[in-house]
Structure formats: structure tokens, C-alpha cells
Amino acid sequence: MKWSNIKYLILRRFVQISLLFLYFMGNAYGWSILKGDLSTSLLFGKVPLSDPFALLQIFATGAMVGVNVLVGAGLIALFYGLIGGRAFCSWVCPVNMITDLAAWLRRKLLIDKIERKVWISRNLRYYIVVLALIVSAISGLAAFEVISPITIFNRGVAFTTIYNGEIILGFGSGVGLLVAIFLFDLFAVKNGWCGHICPLGAVHSVIGSRNIFRVKHTSENCTLCMKCKVVCPEVEVLSMIGKRSEFVAGKECTNCGRCVDVCDDEALGFSIRDLNKKS
């Protein structure tokens, strides 16, 4: 396998694992590069970073938040809204490593060829966003944060400790939820968690719906090999393949770059879109 066919995949894994490592070192050894978790962090001990969805849940509880949390959520929303799009899901979220593994096994085991018995609307994750806010308001707790597999994975690594030479994992019983997501994506619904259920992915879809950094398709280079559609986790964003040259739809695309990786025709690549044109 050529480097050019996996370059973005390797880069994404590097980013995801590096973030987990920095969170671990920040919490275990006091490194100031990155402390906290994906809900709320402090970069270089000065720059606050906060999850906009977690902030919405806190607002729903009626609790007060500090200015640093507001600034942190604003910075995250600004970055993904202007540049990243839904890249959080593929470049930052640690659960993506689990769902990508499930997707790879689905292809290897030819499970995608089997008639699908389970169907879930993609709109379900937006309903879960609303439900999480309602439950947060009633319970006084940030509802999704309590059960979030993203939080479980991130904090499980971040708060893993080494005691008397033994590694004590911080996952606890939450590892069962991670296994359930893997099995669900493998046997039930392709891209089931990220594309149909995860409310954080839904929030980032909305935040990044008008981002400028996207994958662009050049129709005249395309030989219709369809490798891109095989590996794409949100295949509906590639509806232009074989039809016309244009940028992918920004709302669902995770900017993972897998379609760019596998395209030997150089028909797909990252580019900056014209804000004056609808896409």
C-alpha cells in the first residue's frame, strides 16, 4: 500500500493519539500543553477550549458559566465554523478510531453486501440533541456528558494512572459502551454511531455547515472507479461523482480525507471554496 493512499488516515491517527497522550501527560504529570478533556481544556495553560454542545447543556441546567468557558466554546465554534467543518468527528474524536475499525471490518467481512435489516434515520441525532437539552434542564446535569462514549474514552485515557509500576485504567464500566458501539457499527448499521446517533456530531454538522476548507471533485479527472464511495463514511456527500465538478456538501462531510487518499485519478482533493458560490 502506497503512502499516498493512507496519508490522511495516518495523519488523523497521529492527531487523535497525540491528543490523548497530551491529555494523559497533562493530568498525570502536569504538562501544560493540554490539560482537561474534550469537554473543557486549557491549551498552554492560557487558551481555554470548550465543547459548544457541553456548554449548551450547562445553559439548559440553568447554571452559570465563567467567561473562559464562553471564550473557549467560541474559539472552537469559530475554528470548525470557518475551517474545520465536521472535522472534529474524524480528526479529534477518539471514538472515531473504534468506528473506523468497525467500518474496515465490515468491508473485509463483506457485511455491507448483506441485506440491511436495521434502518435508522439520520435525523435521530438531532432529536437526541433536543432530548439531551431537555433532560439537562430537568435533571440539572449535563445529560449527554454523563453517558458520552467520547467523554468516557477521553477521560479513560486522560485519567489512567501508573501506581507501583502497574497501569490503572480510568475507563471503568464505560468500556462496555465502547464495545457496544463497535458491535453496533460492525453488525447493525454502517457508520451507525457517528452518522445516525451521536448528538455531538449533529452539533458539529450545524456549526461547520458553511466552512470554507472542503474536498473538491474534478469531474474530468474521474474514471468512475468508485473507490471513494467504498471508503467514505458519509457517502451521500459524494453524490456529484461522475456527474459534475464541485465541492462536497459541507454539512455531513467529516473532512477525513479517505476519499482523497484512495483516489488514484487525482479527481478529489482539499481546496478552499468560494464563499460567494452556494455549495
C-alpha positions, 0 to 999 in steps of 0.5 A: 500500500502506497503512502499516498493512499493512507496519508490522511488516515495516518495523519488523523491517527497521529492527531487523535493519539497525540491528543490523548497522550497530551491529555494523559501527560497533562493530568498525570504529570502536569504538562501544560500543553493540554490539560482537561478533556474534550469537554473543557481544556486549557491549551498552554495553560492560557487558551481555554477550549470548550465543547459548544454542545457541553456548554449548551447543556450547562445553559439548559441546567440553568447554571452559570458559566465563567467567561473562559468557558464562553471564550473557549466554546467560541474559539472552537465554534469559530475554528470548525465554523470557518475551517474545520467543518465536521472535522472534529468527528474524524480528526479529534474524536477518539471514538472515531478510531473504534468506528473506523475499525468497525467500518474496515471490518465490515468491508473485509467481512463483506457485511455491507453486501448483506441485506440491511435489516436495521434502518435508522434515520439520520435525523435521530441525532438531532432529536437526541440533541433536543432530548439531551437539552431537555433532560439537562434542564430537568435533571440539572446535569449535563445529560449527554456528558454523563453517558458520552462514549467520547467523554468516557474514552477521553477521560479513560485515557486522560485519567489512567494512572501508573501506581507501583509500576502497574497501569490503572485504567480510568475507563471503568464500566464505560468500556462496555459502551465502547464495545457496544458501539463497535458491535453496533457499527460492525453488525447493525448499521454502517457508520451507525454511531457517528452518522445516525446517533451521536448528538455531538456530531449533529452539533458539529454538522450545524456549526461547520455547515458553511466552512470554507476548507472542503474536498473538491471533485474534478469531474474530468479527472474521474474514471468512475472507479468508485473507490471513494464511495467504498471508503467514505463514511458519509457517502451521500456527500459524494453524490456529484461523482461522475456527474459534475465538478464541485465541492462536497456538501459541507454539512455531513462531510467529516473532512477525513480525507479517505476519499482523497487518499484512495483516489488514484485519478487525482479527481478529489482533493482539499481546496478552499471554496468560494464563499460567494458560490452556494455549495 
